[in-house]
Amino acid sequence: MAEYGQLKGRLLVTTALLTLAGSGVAALASGADAAVPFALGGAAGLLYQMLLQLGADAAVAGAATAAVRSGDELKQGPRRRALEALGSPAVRLGLLAGSAVVAALLLHGAAGPTMAPVENGLLALQLSAADAWQLGLGLCGFMMNKVAIVGVGLTPPPRRPSPSQGGGGQEVAAAERGGP
């Protein structure tokens, strides 16, 4: 379980670092107009990653408790129910939809984006090229959590130092021999 906790921490740190690096590159390349949407998208991606982790933790904890109490009514505390709710797919979908609406409103001010009818009765969001660019940068920032998952998944976990490397194993080896 300690390795799983470390993996979750590495995912969050990697997502944050990728977002910071990408925002820096965007700022150098195109200024604050590019860096801010990238950073906001990265922050939404980081929050999404945290909610995914909460959902996974709640599912594992629920399954473990259900296995122990196979026939009993599963009694959950309010904290655990809140964590399960936060980690649910509906909350994650709401986060994504809310982020998209807020981004569209921020790009178009208080008036909001304009909708125009297109063929077959569909509506289309009319965006300028600059607005589409900023939404794309926000999406790129959000996708940093996916890049972090791939990167952390391909990277081998840090090795524990063996007793021969002097990584704290000397005390264990001395205790096993019965000496100080």
QUIHU-V667655 format. One record per residue. N is the residue number from 1. BURIAL is 1 if it has 9 or more other C-alpha atoms within 8 Angstrom, else 0. Layout:
N/BURIAL  N/BURIAL
//
This chain:
1/0  2/0  3/0  4/0  5/0  6/0  7/1  8/1  9/0  10/1  11/1  12/1  13/0  14/1  15/1  16/1  17/0  18/1  19/1  20/1  21/0  22/1  23/1  24/1  25/1  26/1  27/1  28/0  29/0  30/1  31/1  32/0  33/1  34/1  35/1  36/1  37/1  38/1  39/1  40/1  41/1  42/1  43/1  44/1  45/1  46/1  47/0  48/1  49/1  50/1  51/1  52/1  53/1  54/1  55/1  56/1  57/0  58/1  59/1  60/0  61/0  62/0  63/0  64/0  65/1  66/1  67/0  68/0  69/1  70/0  71/0  72/0  73/0  74/0  75/0  76/0  77/0  78/0  79/0  80/1  81/1  82/0  83/1  84/1  85/1  86/1  87/1  88/1  89/0  90/0  91/1  92/1  93/0  94/0  95/1  96/1  97/0  98/0  99/1  100/0  101/0  102/0  103/1  104/1  105/1  106/1  107/1  108/1  109/0  110/0  111/0  112/1  113/1  114/0  115/0  116/0  117/0  118/0  119/0  120/0  121/0  122/0  123/0  124/0  125/0  126/0  127/0  128/0  129/0  130/0  131/1  132/1  133/0  134/1  135/1  136/0  137/1  138/1  139/1  140/1  141/1  142/1  143/1  144/1  145/1  146/0  147/1  148/1  149/1  150/0  151/0  152/1  153/0  154/0  155/0  156/0  157/0  158/0  159/0  160/0  161/1  162/0  163/1  164/0  165/0  166/1  167/1  168/0  169/1  170/1  171/0  172/0  173/1  174/1  175/1  176/0  177/0  178/0  179/0  180/0
//
